[in-house]
Amino acid sequence: MISNIFFRELTKYRKRIGNYHLLIIDEWLNYKLPEKDAKMLYELLEQRSGVNPTIFVGQFPIDEWHERMGGGTQADSIMNRIVHNAYEIPSSETNLRKLYESKKLKKLVDEIES
């Protein structure tokens, strides 16, 4: 009973976010995707495919995504929905957090020395 209620709520949630005009998924695949989550992701991307844009933001190159989704046919299906009609915008090797921290540290040192 509880799992049925949970499944229905999860399905309603997936359908709702599937209808957003633009969906941005940040921290994409920071953790490997369990099979049950891959199924929901597949259904979400199937719903959005060719209808609404989705932006994936992550630290892993695209050629590592398939394995991080568990490999196999389910990962193939998900990748097909992502990469067709996709644009890749690679970022630089610069770690902006480290850069910001170093600027912050320099400012603090400058203030102390003044």
Buried (B, 14 or more C-beta within 10 A) or exposed (E): EEEEEEEEEEEEEBEEEBEEEEBEBEEBBEEEBEEEEBBBBBBBBEBBBEEEEBEBEBEEEBEEBBEBBBEEEBBEBBBEBBEEEEEEEEEEEEEEEEEEEEEEEEEEEEEEEE
